[in-house]
Amino acid sequence: MSTSAAAAPIESSTLALLALRCPRCHRGKLFSYPATNITKFMDMPDVCPVCSQTFEPEPGFYFGAMYISFGFAVAIFAVCGVGLYYLAGDPDVWVYVVAVAVVTLVTTPLTFRYSRAVMLYLFGGTRYDSRWATRP
């Protein structure tokens, strides 16, 4: 597990969220391992490895991320369904079920990570501070 920081912070909060970086310094990684590590894709450090910002503002904070994850799942279902309808010519119901199940399983690590990141950025109470390193 590497705790190295990026050379320069990402100035845009939207780009930092997409890169899964700390909401305060935009340098530290939100997750300890890559999303391709099937057994550890959920592991988050307790604090940012760069600025020591806590990643869990209160106990049970990430229960709210389930609602965000549900929104992502609905979007995945809709895109899959519409895509199959137009690209495969309205196949049988079992094709829809299998396709949606496979796409959902494949995108689970990303859905999990981005729902937690969105929760932290929107409701974590921390904003980007370009001068965090100069403060005592």
Number of C-alpha atoms within 10 A of each C-alpha: 7 8 12 11 16 13 7 9 17 19 14 11 18 13 12 23 19 12 16 20 24 32 27 25 27 29 24 25 25 25 22 17 18 13 18 10 10 11 9 14 18 18 14 16 17 14 16 24 19 18 16 14 17 16 22 15 15 9 7 8 15 19 11 14 20 15 13 19 21 13 14 20 18 12 12 17 19 13 13 18 18 14 14 17 14 10 10 11 9 14 12 10 9 9 14 19 13 11 16 20 13 12 14 17 11 11 14 18 18 16 22 18 21 20 21 24 27 18 20 23 21 12 13 18 10 17 14 18 12 13 9 11 10 6 5 4
